[in-house]
Amino acid sequence: MNTISPIYGALGGDLVGSIYEFNNLKSKIFKLVQPSCRFTDDSILTLATAQAILDAPHDYKAQYHRWGRKYPRAGYGGTFSRWLTLPLEEIGPYNSWGNGSAMRISPVGFAFETEADVLAQAEMLASVTHNHPEGVKGAQATALAIFLARKGTDKDAIKARIERNFGYNLSTPLDEIRPTYRFDVSCQGTVPVAIRAFLEAGSYVDAIRNGISVGGDSDTIGAITGGISLAYFKKIPEDLVQEIEKRLRPDMRDICQRFAERFGFADA
């Protein structure tokens, strides 16, 4: 059996969704990876989260600043891009409720061993920039869903916990969401849809196809759905792994390998 790097869950979803963010595809029928697919800010900041966890103390702010400056053309939002231009000692949170806190959270759900630690780390990570209550909530809901999925919790129980803890509606089928869903960068408009894409899926790839088919912020929905789905299904197709790995630069590969050594799991 192969050891899977948990980071590949989010990276795979981001990669697949990268070409549909501004060219939405309201269908599950498409070639999974096109030559033009690439890693976006979702992947860069997921890798930054992983490095912050690996290199304790968990200095999320420093790693987001460092990775963001190293990869300045990854597609960051305007406020975060301006945040990156400032010296590290001068930056702080800017009360964002955007989905950036949830897109970069997946390593937390794989790395920590109690719900309390997962939720605390998610709040710490989000609050570096996204200290609005909705920004924190989106990160915590995603991290908890990953943690529960990783621990073998069934889908009905995951759904019930997230709905109860965070007040999200996870009961509306994608077929009802899809026709009118539009681009939405908020946590409250993205995270429930991404979780629903996982809940309706029979595999990791099926979950990614679900998420992309809704439209909207496709790469971020893919990244969020991908993290949860890999934790649950514990399997990712080898051909997608190859597409991920051929796009990894040496610094990215190092983080993925180191994270796999500490927190990876056997291919199901």
Summary of the structure (lengths in Angstrom):
residues: 268
radius of gyration: 16.4
end to end distance: 8.0
largest distance: 47.1
contacts: 990
relative contact order: 0.20
helix: 64%
strand: 2%
